[in-house]
C-alpha cells in the first residue's frame, strides 16, 4: 500500500512539475520624455505581420498596436487626420533547428533519473521590425529597421520537455512583438528632431508640425 502511495506521489510530482519555459531577454526600457513636436497616427491595418510564424502564436498585430498606443504616451495615437502616419512590418520566423539529440537524450534520461527534468536547455529566436513614417501625400519622412533576438530556457520531464519547449516558443513570440513595438517607440523618440525637420518640408505639414 505504501509503495502504491509513493508511486502515485512520484507520478503526481512529475505531472505537476511537468515543464517550464521562460524568456530571459530583458524588455527595452524607454525614457519618460515624450517629444512635444510630434504626434504620429497608426492603425492596426498599417501593421504588417504576414511574414510571421503563426503555428505557436497569432496575436502579434494586436500586441504591437496596443504597445505602440500605451507605451508611447501620446507620441503615437489613433490615425484619424494626423499629418504623419506610421507603417510597421514585423517578421518572426520560428527556428526549430535548435531542438536536437541533446534535448531528446535529456528527455529520455529524465525517465530514469528524475533530476534531469530540471536541467535546462537554452534557445534563441530572432525577429525583425521595420517602420516607415509617411505624410498624408504618402511621402516617406523617415524609416528604420532592427533585428533582435529573444533568449530563454526550458526544461521538463520526459515528453513534457517538448511542452516546455513549446511554452518558451509561445512566450518568445509574444515577447518579440511587444519588444518590436518598443524598438519603434525608442527609435522615434531618439530621432524625433530629424523626423520633425523632415516633416516641416513635406507638403501640407508646415502648419501642423512646429
Buried (B, 14 or more C-beta within 10 A) or exposed (E): EEEEEEEEEEEEEBEEBBBBBBBEBEEBEBEEEBBEEBBBBBEEEBBBBEEBBEEBBEEBBEBBBBBBBEBBEEBBBEBEEBBBBBBBBBBBEBBEEEBEEEBEEBBEBBEEEBEBBEBBBEBEBBBBBBBBBBBBEEBEBBEBEBEBEBBBBBBBBBEBBBBBBBBBBBBBBBBBBBBBBBBBBBBBBEBBEEBBEBBBEBEEBEEBBE
